[in-house]
């Protein structure tokens, strides 16, 4: 591995400024605590679960969200929250991911708006929908989501997308805690640790995962314990693979989990590594797309508009909102889930109050749809899902893998039509009961014929949130994951006239030679297997003149192309800035060097070891194999702000071994102490306070 020689002794390079400016202009910047799989956080090795904990799983979905909880003393009793404000006593496994703001009548200037959410809306009332999709600007928005309309609604109430998500999750949090208090009692809740596990799409960017975590922390979910994060298909896999009887799983089997939700469809393939305990590894890079069931709703709307005509359709929505909502709800709750072209020759969708119209197909308050018309609504969306699954199957088989099953979960995963289309696409055999699978020998024979079993669990809609609870209860089942992108850092190296152009070189007065900067060193390859127990080492060499700061920064860069470039380009993705404080390293480990002109400087070779987990990563500084952290060996890590590209003040100090009480001067999400005053003077003050505190305790 090449040495990371020093960059030009000046401020950040032009490409860093350009990269950051482009990044900030395109999206609200994430915190620098984000990283490859989500927010940066200290790796916690699996431990025996503590007693007296409540594990709460939150599936924050595009169209619906769900909550599950379990008490560690009764691990088999997973409870799904089914009653919601505004539900009028009707139970539902999930609540609509919808929110709206309003100002109270005659409210004075500066009054906070009131919040409506979930089931609390009348059919004709306006509300924010699909706000989750705005968290990831690297993903395309579906055609039915209007950024302009959403921005206008938010601007009226001085809100942004993260505010809206945080406010929605706040309502989820409050209702969850109220429900659990009713269930267990106030004294029990006051003395019991509550841990939240939050799900997010597997294909989301690092920025989106981190922003989701920030919104959840603002909502209060991190007050009692650090929030865990898990990808939605991984959570679904945790539940479904445990639901399959162990004697029907075999080491070496590959299962593709297809989490088909309202907005997105996520897929990840897992290979069974061991049965007792059940351990799996990602066997293919996760994929996904915007082809969830919400697209069926909007195709249905286009169909009804075409049947009624634009004028009559608009009049119905404006003057008979309940009529439209009744028809849409019937399509949502019955047609999408139960349509089967072999059993339903026609479908009658209720539109009460609309006059009969033989040409439009309106009869006695029903819109009559033929099976072929319903298929036309389903087919383009279902084909996208089939293509995504086929891509996973092809990738596994190209590497010699045996695909033993496709597990269909999520709200759209309940669809009978989607199940049958996948079944017809991948197998010609009748599906056995979900809890029964063919023997390994039979599975091999069906593989030779190209058939794959498609499974649809009983609790497909709540599989993700059930798996999130199991993850918090039992720890990590996935022992390795596939990197979805290349990750690396830039460095400077000695100029080579055979490799570099003359225009790229610059003179280094310390090394006294021509150098070139912005070379890329890719530490992690796309598709590489990553284990939280196997650190990835970043090697560096740095020079310091007398009196120069020993705090150094490096940009973590990502590339989603199959072949990453050798040098930095503008289309690379800026993930975060890694800040390393070398003040804890003894001066004896620095090498004193002198140039031919008598200029003295210190040189240090060091390593940053990175450990990757499902929803984050941790870093450790090592010199000559010895771990060093500031201000003592237990470790304090500092990260910089991304709220402003010109703000280089450290805003967060991580103290992983301390659990201090809240202080009115700061916001505490233990083990992170987030400093409100981001000036360097304030940071130095807090460092001194921490140093004095640690010195007195040690």
Secondary structure as UniProt FT lines:
FT   HELIX           14..26
FT   TURN            32..33
FT   STRAND          34..35
FT   TURN            36..37
FT   STRAND          38..40
FT   STRAND          53..59
FT   STRAND          64..71
FT   HELIX           72..74
FT   TURN            75..76
FT   STRAND          79..80
FT   TURN            85..86
FT   TURN            88..89
FT   STRAND          95..96
FT   STRAND          98..102
FT   TURN            105..106
FT   TURN            109..110
FT   STRAND          114..117
FT   TURN            118..119
FT   TURN            123..124
FT   STRAND          128..129
FT   HELIX           131..135
FT   TURN            137..138
FT   TURN            143..144
FT   HELIX           147..156
FT   TURN            157..158
FT   HELIX           161..184
FT   HELIX           186..191
FT   STRAND          193..200
FT   TURN            202..203
FT   HELIX           206..218
FT   TURN            219..222
FT   STRAND          228..231
FT   HELIX           232..243
FT   HELIX           246..248
FT   TURN            251..252
FT   STRAND          254..260
FT   STRAND          265..274
FT   TURN            275..278
FT   STRAND          279..289
FT   HELIX           294..308
FT   HELIX           310..319
FT   HELIX           321..330
FT   HELIX           331..335
FT   HELIX           336..338
FT   TURN            341..343
FT   STRAND          346..350
FT   TURN            352..353
FT   TURN            358..361
FT   STRAND          362..363
FT   TURN            364..365
FT   STRAND          366..370
FT   HELIX           371..398
FT   TURN            399..400
FT   STRAND          403..409
FT   HELIX           412..414
FT   HELIX           416..426
FT   TURN            434..435
FT   HELIX           440..448
FT   TURN            449..450
FT   STRAND          453..456
FT   TURN            458..462
FT   HELIX           463..474
FT   STRAND          478..482
FT   STRAND          486..494
FT   TURN            497..499
FT   HELIX           502..504
FT   STRAND          505..508
FT   TURN            509..512
FT   STRAND          513..524
FT   TURN            526..527
FT   STRAND          529..530
FT   TURN            532..533
FT   STRAND          536..545
FT   TURN            546..547
FT   STRAND          551..559
FT   TURN            570..571
FT   STRAND          573..581
FT   TURN            583..584
FT   HELIX           587..589
FT   STRAND          591..594
FT   TURN            596..597
FT   STRAND          600..612
FT   STRAND          617..623
FT   TURN            624..625
FT   STRAND          626..628
FT   TURN            633..634
FT   STRAND          636..640
FT   TURN            645..646
FT   STRAND          650..655
FT   TURN            656..657
FT   TURN            664..665
FT   STRAND          667..669
FT   TURN            670..671
FT   STRAND          672..674
FT   HELIX           680..697
//
